[in-house]
């Protein structure tokens, strides 16, 4: 029985897993009054809601603290004040309960929870706010076969939505607008298997200022950005020879991105695995699920050695549990 704590960015989440099954998955999201995430305020939010969510997760899982065998937490990558809020909470709980602590890399947790659907050796399209990566396992590491060269896809969408007057997060609002819009050709920047969104983002904002309708801007941005991601993912599948694609990250909740991935996978004869929204967005269950994998290999860490790594890349983690 492993409990997991997620706190890398805007969301504080607590999940419980037992033998690969999710028993609880609760979360609370920080919403800035205006603009994007203010890291210090997000960290304060996490500290304020941590105990309540911990207790709620225990109730949902119908367990007591005595049944927990270990506490997993997201130590990287992310916003330092947010990561620290989670680490301090977990350290206090582990000390109080006398339990081992299991550090989990946030990006890898997105891949592992996607594999819980049955994928054996997939390519992962990881599309979230700050992160956009195409990942696959090789040689005891999760290798990055493609990534954004500038801004993450989620941050790109949020900035465009914010310019239209929508609050954070703005991606879901663009998704609604796009259903009523017409496509206009925008800057398509794919370099090998890496993508770039800054030019697309700036062009979309310029067109909006020149009078293009919000619906057309949203439709054009989605179609262009998602086509870049799907093409890069297809190239990774061709390069690695793998036959499975897993989606992860909050932007993967977008129905149009899922549809485009499904069409590509069908054409290639590749299986597509996409968790439900509660496991795509940042959540504690994916931390608990991955933590259980590490727990089985006794990959604990002493309380004195607890630390965060805000900028640690996915491919810098030695995957010792496979």
N, C-alpha and C positions, 0 to 999 in steps of 0.2 A: 504494500500500500504506500504509494508515493504521492506527496502533495507538491505542487509546483507553483512558483510565484513568477509572474511576468511583469516587468516594469521598465522596459527599454525606452518608451516614448510617451505617447499620450494616454496609454491604457495601463491600469493596474488590474491584473487578473490572477485568480487563484483556481487551480484545477486539481482534481484527484484522479489517479489512475491505479488500477489493480489488474495485473496480468494482461496488460494491453488494452483494457477496457476503460473508457472514460466514465467516471462515476459522478463527477461534478465539474462545472466549468462556468465560473461567474466572473464578471468584469465590470469595471466602472471607468468611464472615459473622461478625461479632462477636456473641457471646452473653453478655450480662451474667449474673452468678451469680444475682442476684435483681432483680426490678423491670424497669424499662425501660432504654433506652440511657443510658449515662454518657458524654457526648461526649468528654471527655479520654481515657478508657480506650479508646473506639472509635478515636480518632486514633492512639493507641499501637499498637493492633492493626493498623491499616492500614500503619503504618510497618514493623511487624515482618514482614508477609506480602508487601509490595510486590515485592521483588526476586524472590521465589520465583514469584509469579504472572506477573510479566513474562516470566521465562524459560519458564514452562510454556506461556504463550500463543504464544511464538515456536516452541516445539516442536510444539504442536498445529497451528499454521498452516504448519509445515514451511518456515520462512523464517529468514533471519539478520537482524541489526539493520541491515546494510548495504542491505537491500531496502526498509526503511521510508522513506517520504518525509515523514512528519509525525507529530507526537504530539498527539492531542486529549485534553483533560481537562475534567471537569465542574467549573466554577468557581462555579456557583450553581444553585438555592438549596440550602441545607443547613446542617448543623451546622459551625460555624467550625473546631473542631479537626480534624474529618474532612476538610473541604475543604482545609485547610492541609497536612495530611499528603499528600494527593494532589498538590497544587501543588508542594510542595518536592521530591517524588520526580520529577515530570515535569520540573521546572526543571533538576535535576541531570542527568537523562538527556539532555535536549535540549542542554545545554551540552557534555556529553561527546561526543555523537554529531553535533553541529552541525546539528540539524534544527529546522525551524520548529514553533512551538507554536500549536495551534488551540483557543481557549476555546469550550466548548459548554455551553449552558444545559440542565440536567438534564431539566426538564419538557418542553422542546421536543424533546429526544432521544427521549423516549417517543412523541411524536407522529410524528416522522420514521421511526422504526423500524417503527411500525405501518403507515405508508404504503408500506414496502418490500414489503408483501404485495400491493400493487396498487391501493390506494386513491388517488384523484386529488385530491379536495377534500373531506375528511371533517370531521365533528365528532368530537372526541376526548373520551371519558369517561376522565379521568385520576383513578384511585382508588388512593391509596397510604397510607402511614402518616400523614405530616403533610400531605399534599396531597390535596385533592379539588376538581377543577376541570372545567368543561366548556368546551372550547376549540375555536376554528375560525379559519381564516386569512381575513383581510380587510385590505386596504390596507397591505401590507408589514409586518404584525404578526400574531402569533397572539393573537387577542382572547379574553378570558375572558367567556363568556356566562352563566356561573353558577359558584358556588363555595360552599364551606362558610363559614358565618358564625362558626364557633367552632372545633371540633376536626376533624381529618381523620378520614375513615372508618376508616382502619387503626388510628389511635391509640384511637379509640372502641372498636373490637372488642378491641384488646389490653388496654385497661383492664378491660373486663368479664371477659375471660378470666383476667386476673391475679387478679381478686377471687375467681375460682373455683379458684385454685391452679395455673393453667397457666403455664409459663414463656414468656418472649418468644421468638418472636412467637406470640401466642395466637389470631390469626385462623383458622389452619388447624384448630386444636382445636375452635373454635366451629363450623366448617363440618361437622366429623364429628358433633358433638353434635346439630346442627340436623336431621340426617337422621332422628333418632329422636324429635324433639320435635313438639309441637302448637302451633299459632299462637294467640297471645293479642294482642288489639289494644293497641298501644302508641302513644306520642306521635308523631304524624306532622307534621313541621314543614318545609313547603315554602313559600318566600316568593318568588313570581315564579319565577325559575330558580335561586335560591339555596337551600341546604339548611342545616339546623341539627341537630346530633347531640347536643348537651349534655343537652337534656331527655330524649331517648330513653335516653341513657347512664345518667343518674341514676335514671330510672324502672326500668330493667332491674336496676340494683343494688339498689334498694329491694325489688322483687319477689323477687329472689333471697334477700334477708335475711328476707323474710316466708314463705319456704318453697317458692317456685316451683322446679320441677326445673331443673337445668342444661340439660337437653335442650329444655325449653319456652322457657327464656330465650333460648337460642341461636337457636332457630327463629324466635321472635317478633322478635328484634333483626334478624336477617338479612332476613326478609321485609319488615319496615318500612323499614329503612335502604336496602335495595336498591331497593324500590319508589320511594322518594324520588329516588334517583339516576336510575332509568330514566325516571320522569316528567319530571324536569328535562332529561334528554337529549332526550326526545321533543319537549319544548317548544323546545329549541335547534334541532333539526332542522326543526321547523315554521317557526320564526322566520327561519332562514337559507335555507331551501329546499334544503339540501344532501341528498344521497341516499346518504351513506355514514357509518357510525359505526365508529370505531376505539376499541378498548379498550387502556388502558395502566395500568401501575402494579401493585404486588404484589397488591392486593385483587382486581384483575381476574382473578387465577388462580382465584378462587372459582367453582366449577361452577354454583352457583345464580345468581349474578350474570350469568354468561355466558348461562344459559338464559333468564333474564328479558329480557335485552337482545335475544336472538335472537327471542323471541316478539314483542316490540315492533317490531323491524325488519321481521319478516315481515308483520305487520299493516299497516305503513306502506309496504311495498314498498321498503325501504331495505336496502342491502348492509351486512353486518356483517363487520368484519375484526378478528381476535383473534390476535395472535402466540402462539407456544408459551410455556410458563412461563419458559424461560431468557431470553426477550426481554421478558417482562412485568415481572419483578422487576428491581431495580436491577442493571445489568450494564455491562460495558465495551464490548460489541459495539455497543450503541446509541450510545455516545459516539463510537466509531470510525466508524460508519455516517454519523452526522451530521457528524462531522469531515471526512469525505471530501467531503460536499456543500460545506462551507465552504472546503476546500482548493482545490477547482476554481475558486472565485471569489477565491482568494488572500487569504482573510480570516485572516491570521496575526496574531500579536502578538509584540512584542519581549520578550525575557526580562526586561528592566528594567521592563516595564509589566505583568508578570504580577500578578494579584491575584484575590481571591475576592469574591463578593457574596452573602453568606448569605441576604439577604432580598429579592433581586431577583425581581420578579414576571415571569410569563411574558409579559405584554403590554408590558413595558418594553424588550423586545429588538427591535431593528430587524432584520427578516428580509431581509438583503441578498443571500441566495443564491437567491432565487426570481425 
